[in-house]
């Protein structure tokens, strides 16, 4: 991001690297993650004012462990090493590392040994709960460093060199389990590095609109696939501000959306933002191709290929289209380039980081490529979108096709839509909709015996899936009040014809996933 203070985070494979970036941005400073294998030239190109070294699963004493290019330390930039980053700095600067007899994982009580800028605002407490996750630890600090904190198990839990502005933490300040972790990171950014909190969504909107105009030029047309979700909607509005009617949004209605979703989102955008919008009603085409298909991967592929075919067909009707706009987010980018030495290894090739642009031979416009999901929502607020769109729960690309387990038919979709609407209504009525990451219904591919009135029934089962999460990388099932679950169950069974049983999914991610298919 241009014209703002920034921090480069070098990823050594920690499962928490994205959290570091999020915490830095929450403090108002732009952060960018690079793999630890990035060259000094690649790091310099980002023009950072400070550098953070993440944790990681390796041991610095292993022969094939990831290394630090010491040229970075010659630049005179403030540096913060976290966990493996601390051990790496100690190892490179003449300290001594030792392997712990047992890996320390979980909470520990931190005692501050000496005053330093990192501890400003923390001095009144005798001890602080911090989160540890390490096997090695620093046994002796390098020359010029002082011991700043300890725990019962780790005599050197933090160290620093005030003259060189290099500070190291054995614990993870970025996780919620660490007391005052955000304060410690903010102290590094502002007290040590002297940065300005200039990363705001208002500045992002202004800079992005300007950049889009420069990238696209004065005559070219842009096409955007509008799904009704928050990401593609924000992309469309940013481009509309930048190039107006030279943007054409194509909304391919695949017949797999939630109840009235297309009408609500498209109607609002047309009324309030005057977007150039093409609404393609392709329900019959999608459902026809899905007939008889029950394998989830085949369903995804059919939906993806059909979407591309229809989108390509509609885009070809527009003259002088040079660019395709996508709602790629920063986690998508990180997931595709992540350092492959640890838990942040690439798990999948994200759909927004390849495929469609190559197929369509267009230039790519990705205005949200630098943002996390929570930042996209703040941009949406800047652009004037209503809460009903901003806080709409995430919805998968294949839509209800992966929430109807088994074959997709219109009657089964109708059952699921009605049940899902009840889930949404009850979450909102009880004040839980904004508290949870995602809540929805799943139609299972089985029937069970029931009794309704004096009659025996043999009807469908609905599963409720409601989870808490920060970024969907991990998730835990939500402990909803029992009376709320009871209302959902009673309404679904009484109001949705064809359902006689409701169950609640109490699986976390991992080992499960948020979606069922």
Secondary structure, 3 states (H helix, E strand, C coil): CCCCCEEEEEECCCCCHHHHHHHHHHCCCEEEEEECCCCHHHHHCCCCCEEEECCCCCCCCCCCCCCCCHHHHHHCCEEEEECHHHHHHHHHCCCEEEEEEEEEEEEEEEEECCCCHHHCCCCCCCCEEEEEEEEEEEEECCCCCEEEEECCCCCCCEEEECCCCEEEECCCCCCCCCCCHHHHHHHHHHHHCCCCCCCCHHHHHHHHHHHHHHHHCCCCEEEEECCCCHHHHHHHHHHHHHHHHHEEEEEEECCCCCCCHHHHHHHHHHHHHCCCEEEEECHHHHHHHHCCCCCHHHHHHHHHHHHHHHHHHHHCCCCCEEEEECCCCHHHHHHHHCCCCCCCCCCCCCHHHCCHHHHHCCEEECCCCCCCHHHHHHHHHHCCCCHHHHCCCCCCCCHHHHCECCCCCHHHHHHHHHHHHHHHHHHHHCCCCCCCCEEEEEEEEEEEEEEECCEEEEEEEEEEEEEECCCCCCEEECCCCHHHHHHHHHHHHHHCCCEEEEEECCCCECCCCCCCC
